[in-house]
């Protein structure tokens, strides 16, 4: 399984050990200066996808959830700053969806470079939904009014 995260006009992959599941708490790592978080939508790929046109991208997923990506600031190596264990909180449940224009655009772009397989996750950040991860904090993420993620920061 791949965790593919959009970043501006590009993308990067996180290891599967980055998953933080079932509303478990996020523990602020002791390396780097501080930790920032970014909320966004996540879809689970449910069919093989390679070189998909945007107009067909919605056929590659049928459910959407919410996720939070954590990034350590002050670390020179990008893979260490973004790819550390438990740095990607994903909602325990996904809800049916008929498509999303931004997800479709992202999926079409990524599929030109990487083959998407069943079970892969595609994360599309929501602009403005970001902040600092501080011990004692709490993060909630909703999709269409339903709370999808709800966890503590320790």
C-alpha positions in Angstrom: 0.0 0.0 0.0 1.2 3.5 -0.9 0.2 6.7 0.9 0.4 9.4 -1.8 0.2 13.0 -0.6 -0.3 16.0 -2.9 2.0 19.0 -2.3 1.4 22.0 -4.5 1.7 20.8 -8.1 3.6 17.6 -7.2 3.3 14.7 -4.8 5.3 12.5 -2.5 4.8 9.1 -0.9 4.8 8.2 2.8 5.7 4.7 4.1 2.8 2.5 5.4 4.3 2.9 8.9 3.2 6.5 8.8 -0.4 5.5 9.3 -2.0 6.6 12.6 -5.4 4.8 12.8 -8.6 4.6 14.9 -8.3 8.1 16.4 -5.2 7.1 18.4 -3.3 10.0 19.9 -0.4 11.6 17.9 2.8 11.9 19.9 5.0 14.9 19.1 8.4 13.6 18.1 11.5 14.8 20.0 13.4 15.7 16.8 13.1 18.9 14.8 12.0 22.4 16.0 8.2 22.0 15.8 5.5 20.0 14.1 2.8 21.4 11.7 -0.3 19.6 10.6 -2.5 19.9 7.5 -6.0 18.5 7.1 -7.4 17.1 3.9 -9.5 14.6 2.1 -8.3 11.1 1.5 -9.6 8.5 -0.9 -8.9 4.7 -1.0 -8.2 3.5 -4.5 -10.5 0.6 -5.4 -9.2 -0.3 -8.9 -5.9 -0.4 -10.7 -5.1 3.0 -12.2 -2.4 4.0 -14.7 -2.5 7.1 -17.0 -6.1 7.9 -16.1 -7.8 10.9 -17.7 -9.4 13.4 -15.3 -12.9 12.6 -16.7 -12.5 9.0 -15.6 -10.7 9.5 -12.3 -13.9 9.3 -10.2 -14.2 5.6 -11.3 -11.1 4.7 -9.3 -12.5 5.4 -5.9 -15.9 5.3 -4.3 -15.3 6.4 -0.7 -13.8 9.5 0.9 -12.4 10.1 4.4 -10.4 12.7 6.2 -6.7 12.7 7.1 -4.2 14.8 8.9 -0.5 14.9 7.7 2.2 15.9 10.2 5.4 17.6 9.1 8.4 18.2 11.4 9.9 21.7 10.8 13.7 22.3 11.2 14.7 18.9 9.7 16.9 19.1 6.6 16.0 15.8 5.1 12.5 15.9 3.5 11.9 12.2 4.0 12.6 12.5 7.7 10.4 15.6 8.1 7.4 13.9 6.4 7.9 10.2 6.4 8.3 9.4 10.1 6.2 6.7 11.8 2.6 7.6 12.7 2.8 11.0 10.8 -0.5 10.4 8.8 -3.7 10.2 10.8 -6.6 8.7 8.7 -10.2 8.5 9.6 -11.4 5.1 10.8 -14.4 5.2 8.4 -14.9 6.4 4.9 -18.2 7.6 3.4 -19.5 7.0 -0.2 -18.8 9.7 -2.7 -19.5 10.2 -6.3 -16.3 12.1 -7.1 -14.5 15.3 -6.2 -13.0 17.7 -8.8 -9.7 18.3 -6.9 -9.2 14.6 -6.1 -10.0 13.7 -9.7 -7.4 16.2 -11.0 -4.8 14.9 -8.5 -5.5 11.3 -9.2 -5.1 11.9 -13.0 -1.8 13.7 -12.5 -0.3 11.1 -10.1 -1.4 8.2 -12.3 0.8 9.5 -15.2 3.9 8.8 -13.0 2.9 6.0 -10.6 0.5 3.0 -10.9 -2.1 3.2 -8.3 -3.2 -0.1 -6.8 -6.2 -1.3 -4.8 -5.9 0.0 -1.2 -3.5 2.9 -2.0 -4.5 6.2 -0.3 -4.5 9.5 -2.1 -4.4 12.6 0.2 -5.4 16.1 -1.1 -4.8 18.9 1.5 -7.5 21.4 2.2 -6.1 25.0 1.9 -6.2 26.9 5.2 -6.8 23.8 7.3 -3.4 23.7 9.1 -1.8 24.5 12.4 0.9 23.7 14.9 0.8 20.4 16.8 1.3 21.1 20.5 1.2 18.7 23.4 -2.2 18.8 25.0 -3.9 19.8 21.8 -6.8 18.1 20.1 -7.7 17.8 16.4 -11.1 17.2 14.9 -11.8 16.8 11.1 -15.2 16.8 9.6 -16.6 15.9 6.1 -20.0 17.3 5.1 -20.8 18.0 8.8 -19.9 14.5 10.1 -16.9 14.2 12.4 -14.5 11.8 10.8 -11.3 12.2 12.9 -11.1 13.1 16.6 -7.8 12.6 18.4 -5.4 14.1 21.0 -1.9 15.4 20.6 0.5 14.2 23.4 
